[in-house]
Amino acid sequence: MEKRIHAAADQTKQALAAALKKWMAQKPMDKITIHDLTECCGIRRQNFYCHFADIYDLMRWMFQEEAVSTLRQHEGTLLWQEGLLQLFRYLEENRAVCLCALKSVGRDDLKRFFEADIHAIIHRTVEQISEAVGIARAGVTAEDIALMTHVYVVAFAGVLESWLLGEIERTPEELIVFADCFLQDHIRGAKIRMQYLGV
């Protein structure tokens, strides 16, 4: 019985998310009403509030379920590039929706949303590359790795945003190759710098 209730709640949430995506492709967030969404789904307005506080709460849930789950599937694997590539593909397939969100919640909010989830993948990747090149033996600390991770995450989130806005005209595949080279070269450079400085 409990499983059926949970499944029904998930179906309702998915239906509301699909309705939101439909409307986000057509008009700005501040013009979308809960009535638009519930009418599209054939549910009562009160049902919406059983699941979400407001439309922005639904939007956060939608991105969490769709885009961020893509990243989480690739956590802890050597295929971080595949995780980011899947995120680019999600953004590409849902460009109108993502642009609507970007304009509605603001650049900083949407970037922060993705930064939190990109962080886990990038941190593991930085640790793996650091271990492979022997950076710990060069005196690089866990705090240094945390700082490097932060820099890469902010950079990648900015690249995702710029690409979504059409400011970068490279393909997702080209950007992933660039990011991989950037990460590896920078970490190797950090090792050389630490060795040179005798730290």
Phi, psi and omega in degrees: 000314181297322179297321180293321179295316179297318179296319179295320178296317178297320179297318179297315179299316179297319179296318178295320178296318178297319178296318179298316179300318179301312182288324180296332178285346185250330183206164181295156181303320184290353177259353179272131180249161176296326176300318177305314185289313183291325177295318179298325182269348182070035179236166178282153180304320181298329178298325178302313184288347173291338186246327187222148179285323180198183182295325180292327175295317176298317180298316178300316179298317181301311179295322178300314182290318188270304187277312186289328178297330175299316179294319183294332178297337185253007178296138174075009178252166176282353185263045178300328179300321179295321178298314179291325177296318177297323177295316176302317180296320177299313180298321180294314180293334184241033185305313182298319179294315181294321177294321176299315179296317181300318180286332184276311184267349179093154184299315184296317182295314181293321179297317178299323180301312181284328180303317183301322183271333174291329184306313183300317181293312183295320180300314179297321180295315178300317178298317181296314180294318180301317179295318182296324181266000177072037184291331180297324179292341180272003176094010178282129184267171175298326178293322177297317180295320178298319179293316177301316179302314180301315180299314181295319181297313179298319179296313182294321177297321177295320178295316177303314181296313180297321178295316179300321180282355179084013180278342176240127187255019177274159177283159176304320180298318178295321180292324179293317178299316178300314181298320180297312178297317180302311180300308184295316180296318182294318180293319176297321178296322178296321179296314180298317180298316180295321178294318181296319181282349180072025180282000000 
